[in-house]
Amino acid sequence: MEKLVSSWFNNKTLPQSYIFPPETRPGNHVIPRCNTIPVVDLSKALAHERTAVVQQILEASQEFGFFQVINHGVSENLVNDTMNVFKEFFELPSEDKAGIYSEDLKRPCRLYTSSPNYNREKVHLWRDSLRLPCHPLKECIKIWPQKPTRYREIVAAYSIEAKKLGLRILELLSEGFGLGSGFFGDKLSESAVLLLNHYPPCPDPSLTLGVSKHCDPNLLTILLQGDVYGLQVLKDGEWIGVEPLHNAFVVNIGHQLEIISNNKLKSAEHRAVTNLKVARTTAAFFINPSDDCIIEPAKSLIGTDESPVYRAFEFKEFLLNYINMEGNFEKSVEPFKLHG
């Protein structure tokens, strides 16, 4: 517990173990907060503009690997209650969180700091994280935190809605590719994990990171980023800031979608910067294939003049390599590429 940033941080000094090398730290240069990350109004998909929405999602997934969704159908009250209960959890006294803190990577529900590689990483991340397994939900709830009051009830309701939203977006992507209804159902989207990240105020945001540059290893991520800025996406070699929008979710393409699409969709590298004055709390809902799900490029997405870029593999094989490579973009996918 004493390793948690929220247990010891102050606003005066940044410990040496949190200072990134000059080439990877954010620095003092201002990253523009752009409106170029597409914003998709999902309510239009229920009406006569469905085709246009499908096209917008496809183009955003190909160009940016990221987009935001509004009018998504998730109750604003539920979103607010969920974010509030997440913040309340991280504000609990240490004794109320001690039982769920663990450095055991095999423990499915755990509170930890920096990354799962804390004991062997060279530099620590300025964050505390709570990992919540969400499949099967009825069983997973039993190992979730019992505090704050109504935590399990609220987060379970949120998890159901986040999964519905993710499946809806996957269905629109499937439609855009002509893959047929339900292509991303069953094992391809069977599992889910909710990762809460809490970034306390940082004495020098120019020297450290909340999350270092990476791509997500899963299928699709639904991010609730709240109202505090911190997410940055790498596009064409430049970092761009993703401005928080009221009652919106950020959606990003994971490695598995990039592979299934035979590189037609883009899994973009991204990171989280810290804030000098205020804490930031976010919730990433990861939609994952089952461990034994076979991942490979969809045959109908391999053009007549193309070859598959990747071999077939089980998702658990990819995930193990991703963890061992600490999320490095090239090293994570290289063992699964076909070289013809």
N, C-alpha and C positions, 0 to 999 in steps of 0.2 A: 504493500500500500504506500510505503514511503517514496516509491519511485514515481507515483502519479504526479504529473505536473501540477495538478490542482491541489496537491497536498503541501507543496513547498514554494510555489512560484512567488516572486515579488516583482514590483515594477521598476526595480533599480538595476539589476544586473542579469545578463544572460550567461549561464554557465558555459564553459568552453566546450563541453560535450554536446551542445546544441548548435554550435556555430558551423555552418556548412562551408565547404571550400569555395573560394571566390568564383569558380566557374559554374557552380550550381546554386549559389545563394541568390535571392531575388535582387539584392542591391537596392540602391536608392532611386534608380530611374523609374519614372511613372509608367505603369502599364495602362494603356487606354481601356476604359470600360466601354465596350462597343455594343451597339444595337444590331450588329451584323449577325449574331447568333439567331437563327430563325425562331420566330414565335408562332406556334401552330394553335389555331382555335379549333379544338376538337368537337365543339358543338356543331360545326359546319359539316362534319362527317356524318351526322344524323340526317342531314337534309340533302338538297340537290347538289351541294358542292363537294360531295364525298370524293369524287375523282380528283378534284383540285387539291384536297387535303392529302390524299394518298401520294400525289405527285410532290407536294411540298415536303412531306416526311421523307420520301425517297431522296430528293435532292439534298435536303439537310443532312441526311445520313451519309450521303456520298461525298459531299463537300466538306462538312464540318465534323461529322461523327457526333454532333451535339445539336439539340434544339430544346426549346422550352414549350410546354403545353399549358394553355389556359382553357377555362370552361371545360374542364376535364371530367366533371361529374362527381368528384370527391368533395364531400361536404366541407365547407370552410370551417364550420364549428369543429368538426372532427380533426381537421388539420391543425387548428389552433390549440385544441385540447392536447393533441399528440405532441406538438412542439413544447407546450408548457410542461407536460409531464416528463419529457426528456430533460429539459433544463432543471426541473426539480430533482431529478435523479442525481445529476452531477453536483447539485448543491447539498445533498444529504450529508450528515456527519459521517466521518470515516468509518465508525463502527457499524453503520447501516449498510455500507458497501463492502466491508471486509470479506464477508462470506462469499461474494461473487468474484472477487479479485483472484486472478490466477495467471501464472506463467506457463501453465500446461497447455500446449497447443492442441492436445487431444480433447480438451474440455470444450464442448460445443458452445456453452453459454459462459462468457467470461468478460470481466473488466480487466483491461490491461493498458499499458502506456506505450507511446511511440509506434512500435510495430511488433508483429509476432517474433521478429528477429532481434529483439532488444539486446540480448546478451552477446550477440556477435556483430552487431552493426557498429560502424565507425562513428556515426553521428546520429543523435536521437532526434525524433520529430517532436514538435511542440504540440502534442495532443494527448488526450486520454480517450480510449475507445471502449465501447460496450458492444460485444458481438451477441446477437440474438438469432438462433436458428428458428426458422419459421415453417419447417416441413418435417413431419406432419404437424400442423398447427396445434391441434388439441393436445398432443403429447409435449410439444415444445413449451407451451405456456407454463407447464408445471415446473420448469426449471428457470423461468424468468424471475427477475427481481420481484419481491412482494411489496416493496415500497418504491415510490410514494403510493398513497391510497389510490385505488382504481388503475394503477399502472398496467396490470395485465389486461384488464377489460378494455382500456382505451387503445393500447398498442395492438391487441389482437384485432380489434375492429379496423384499425388503420392498416394493418398488414393485409387483411382481406381486400380492402379497397385498393391498396397499392398493387397487389397482384392482379386484380381485375383490370386496372389501368394498363399495366404492362402487357397483359395478354391482348388487350384491345389494340395497343400500338403494334404488337407483333402481327396481329391479324391484318392490320392495314398495310404493313410491310409485305406480308405474304401476298396480299391482294395486288400490290403494286408490281411484284415480281411474277405474278401469274402462277404462284405455287399452289393455289387452292386453299380452301378454308381448312383450318385446323392443322396446317403444316407444322407450326411451332408448338402444337399441343403435346400432351403425353410426356414422354421422357425428356424431350428437348427443353421443356420449361417446368419440369416437375418440382424442382427444389427452390428454396429461397432462403436468403439470409438478410437480416436487417443489421446494419452497422451504424452505430451512433458515434459521431466524432465530436469531441468537445475541445475547443481551442481557447484556453484562458488568455487574458490580455498579455501581450508579450513586450518585454522592455526594449527590444530592438528587432522589429519585423524584417529589416533589411538583411539580417544575418542568418535567419533560420527559416524553416518551412513547417507548415502543419502537416502536409502530405507532399512527398517528393514526386517528381515527374514519373508517370506510369500510365498504362492502359489497364482497363478492367478485364479480368480473365473470363468473365461470365458471358451470358447471352445479352442481357439488357439491364441497365441501371436506371432506377427511378429515384432522383435525388430531391429531397426536401431541404432547401438550403437556407430557409428562414429569410430574415431581412438584413443580415450583415454580410457584406461583400467579402469574398475570399477565394472563389473559384476562378482559375485561369486555364485557358485551353490553348494548346500549341497549334497554330495554323500557318503553314508556309514558313516555318522557321521563326515565327514571331509569337509572343504571348499576347493573348487578348483576354480581357476581364469579362466575366459573365455577370451582368448587372442583375441583382435580385429583383424579381417581379412579384407583386402582391398576388398571393394565392396561385402561384404557378409551380410546376415541377420542372426540373431539368432532367432531360432524358439523354442518355449516351449509349452508344453502340459498344458492346463488348467484343473481345477477341473472337468468341464463337460465332457471332453474326458475321464478322468480317470473313472468317474461314468458310462458313456455309455459303456465303454469297460469292465465294471465289475472288475476294478482294474488291467486289463491286461496292460494298459498304466499307466505311472507314471507322476503325477504332482509334480515336484520337488520344494523344498523350495530354494529360492534364495534371494540375497540382493545386494545392491550397496554400495560400499565404496567410499570415497571422495579422492581428490587429493590435495596435498600441494601447487603445483605450477600452475596448469592450470585448467581452467573450463572444465566441461564435459557436453555435451548436447546429449540427446538420445530421440528417438521417438518410443513408443510402440503402435502398431496397434492391438487392441483387437477385435477379431471376437467373437461376442456374439450371443446366441439364442435370439429370441424375448422374451419379458417379460412373455407372456402367453404360451410359448413353454413347452410342457411336456417333462421332462428329466427322463430317466430311463435306466437301463442296456439293451443293445440290446439283444433280446431273442436268436438270433443265436450265441451270444458270451458267453452264459451261458452253460457250458458243462453239459453232462448228469449226472456227479457226483458232480455238483456244484449247488449252490443256488444264487439267486440275492443278492448282498451285500447291495443294496440301494432300497428304495421305489421310486415310481413315485412322481414327484413334479413339480410345475411350476418354471421356472428359476427365476422369481422375488422373490419367497419365499427364494430361496437359497441366492440370492444377498443381500437381506435385512438382513438375518442372518449373512452373511459374514461381512457386514459393522458393524453390532452390535458387532460382536466378534473381530473386528479390524484385520481381516485376520488370526487369530489364526488357525493353520492347523487342529488340532483335533476338536476344537469347531465349526469350519465352516462346517464340514461334519457329525458330530455326530448325529444331529437331523434327518438326512436323511438315516441313516443306519438301516437295518433290523437286528433284534437280534433274531435268531432262536435257 
